[in-house]
């Protein structure tokens, strides 16, 4: 199975996604519902913790049709900074190798 990597790790990449959503992509109105599992700690260190959270994202069209848009797992690195927990990184691993063309919208 080919590995596809879609990065959005700087301001320019985020700007490109917003531009695509606002100007380039034309689609009928719809809504997304994210369903998340409980997060599970899979490792820790003095530096922070690693956690996994399974997810499903359902797209609902105005006429009521619902389709599974994406499913997979979030791999998170969480650190404590100034007494608050913050994400250092989040990697999204999809269960399927095919990606919908509207993936310009971040999961």
TORKOL-4160 file (C-alpha; in steps of 0.2 Angstrom, whole numbers, padded with zeros to 4 digits, m for minus):
107
<pt num="1" X="0000" Y="0000" Z="0000"/>
<pt num="2" X="0008" Y="0017" Z="m0005"/>
<pt num="3" X="0011" Y="0029" Z="0009"/>
<pt num="4" X="0004" Y="0046" Z="0006"/>
<pt num="5" X="0010" Y="0061" Z="0017"/>
<pt num="6" X="0000" Y="0077" Z="0018"/>
<pt num="7" X="0009" Y="0090" Z="0028"/>
<pt num="8" X="0002" Y="0106" Z="0035"/>
<pt num="9" X="0016" Y="0111" Z="0047"/>
<pt num="10" X="0019" Y="0129" Z="0043"/>
<pt num="11" X="0010" Y="0145" Z="0040"/>
<pt num="12" X="0011" Y="0144" Z="0021"/>
<pt num="13" X="0004" Y="0127" Z="0020"/>
<pt num="14" X="m0010" Y="0132" Z="0031"/>
<pt num="15" X="m0013" Y="0147" Z="0021"/>
<pt num="16" X="m0014" Y="0136" Z="0005"/>
<pt num="17" X="m0027" Y="0125" Z="0013"/>
<pt num="18" X="m0038" Y="0140" Z="0018"/>
<pt num="19" X="m0036" Y="0147" Z="0000"/>
<pt num="20" X="m0042" Y="0130" Z="m0007"/>
<pt num="21" X="m0057" Y="0130" Z="0004"/>
<pt num="22" X="m0062" Y="0148" Z="0001"/>
<pt num="23" X="m0058" Y="0150" Z="m0018"/>
<pt num="24" X="m0053" Y="0134" Z="m0027"/>
<pt num="25" X="m0065" Y="0120" Z="m0021"/>
<pt num="26" X="m0083" Y="0121" Z="m0027"/>
<pt num="27" X="m0095" Y="0109" Z="m0018"/>
<pt num="28" X="m0112" Y="0108" Z="m0011"/>
<pt num="29" X="m0114" Y="0114" Z="0008"/>
<pt num="30" X="m0111" Y="0100" Z="0020"/>
<pt num="31" X="m0106" Y="0097" Z="0038"/>
<pt num="32" X="m0093" Y="0086" Z="0047"/>
<pt num="33" X="m0096" Y="0076" Z="0063"/>
<pt num="34" X="m0080" Y="0070" Z="0072"/>
<pt num="35" X="m0082" Y="0055" Z="0084"/>
<pt num="36" X="m0067" Y="0052" Z="0095"/>
<pt num="37" X="m0063" Y="0037" Z="0106"/>
<pt num="38" X="m0055" Y="0040" Z="0123"/>
<pt num="39" X="m0036" Y="0044" Z="0122"/>
<pt num="40" X="m0024" Y="0030" Z="0127"/>
<pt num="41" X="m0007" Y="0034" Z="0134"/>
<pt num="42" X="0006" Y="0023" Z="0125"/>
<pt num="43" X="0022" Y="0030" Z="0132"/>
<pt num="44" X="0029" Y="0043" Z="0143"/>
<pt num="45" X="0046" Y="0051" Z="0147"/>
<pt num="46" X="0052" Y="0066" Z="0157"/>
<pt num="47" X="0049" Y="0076" Z="0140"/>
<pt num="48" X="0031" Y="0072" Z="0139"/>
<pt num="49" X="0018" Y="0058" Z="0134"/>
<pt num="50" X="0013" Y="0049" Z="0119"/>
<pt num="51" X="m0006" Y="0046" Z="0116"/>
<pt num="52" X="m0017" Y="0038" Z="0103"/>
<pt num="53" X="m0035" Y="0042" Z="0099"/>
<pt num="54" X="m0046" Y="0033" Z="0087"/>
<pt num="55" X="m0058" Y="0044" Z="0076"/>
<pt num="56" X="m0071" Y="0043" Z="0063"/>
<pt num="57" X="m0077" Y="0058" Z="0053"/>
<pt num="58" X="m0094" Y="0058" Z="0045"/>
<pt num="59" X="m0099" Y="0070" Z="0031"/>
<pt num="60" X="m0118" Y="0075" Z="0031"/>
<pt num="61" X="m0125" Y="0083" Z="0015"/>
<pt num="62" X="m0140" Y="0095" Z="0016"/>
<pt num="63" X="m0152" Y="0082" Z="0010"/>
<pt num="64" X="m0147" Y="0070" Z="0024"/>
<pt num="65" X="m0135" Y="0058" Z="0015"/>
<pt num="66" X="m0121" Y="0053" Z="0027"/>
<pt num="67" X="m0104" Y="0045" Z="0021"/>
<pt num="68" X="m0089" Y="0040" Z="0031"/>
<pt num="69" X="m0077" Y="0054" Z="0026"/>
<pt num="70" X="m0061" Y="0047" Z="0036"/>
<pt num="71" X="m0057" Y="0035" Z="0050"/>
<pt num="72" X="m0040" Y="0032" Z="0058"/>
<pt num="73" X="m0030" Y="0036" Z="0073"/>
<pt num="74" X="m0021" Y="0052" Z="0080"/>
<pt num="75" X="m0004" Y="0049" Z="0086"/>
<pt num="76" X="0000" Y="0064" Z="0099"/>
<pt num="77" X="0015" Y="0070" Z="0108"/>
<pt num="78" X="0010" Y="0080" Z="0123"/>
<pt num="79" X="0021" Y="0091" Z="0133"/>
<pt num="80" X="0019" Y="0102" Z="0149"/>
<pt num="81" X="0024" Y="0120" Z="0147"/>
<pt num="82" X="0021" Y="0133" Z="0161"/>
<pt num="83" X="0009" Y="0121" Z="0170"/>
<pt num="84" X="m0002" Y="0118" Z="0154"/>
<pt num="85" X="m0002" Y="0102" Z="0143"/>
<pt num="86" X="0001" Y="0106" Z="0125"/>
<pt num="87" X="0002" Y="0096" Z="0109"/>
<pt num="88" X="0020" Y="0096" Z="0102"/>
<pt num="89" X="0014" Y="0086" Z="0087"/>
<pt num="90" X="m0001" Y="0077" Z="0080"/>
<pt num="91" X="0001" Y="0064" Z="0066"/>
<pt num="92" X="m0015" Y="0058" Z="0058"/>
<pt num="93" X="m0014" Y="0040" Z="0051"/>
<pt num="94" X="m0029" Y="0035" Z="0040"/>
<pt num="95" X="m0036" Y="0017" Z="0039"/>
<pt num="96" X="m0038" Y="0019" Z="0020"/>
<pt num="97" X="m0026" Y="0023" Z="0007"/>
<pt num="98" X="m0038" Y="0033" Z="m0004"/>
<pt num="99" X="m0042" Y="0051" Z="0001"/>
<pt num="100" X="m0057" Y="0061" Z="m0003"/>
<pt num="101" X="m0053" Y="0076" Z="m0014"/>
<pt num="102" X="m0060" Y="0088" Z="m0001"/>
<pt num="103" X="m0045" Y="0083" Z="0011"/>
<pt num="104" X="m0040" Y="0101" Z="0010"/>
<pt num="105" X="m0051" Y="0103" Z="0026"/>
<pt num="106" X="m0040" Y="0097" Z="0041"/>
<pt num="107" X="m0046" Y="0083" Z="0050"/>
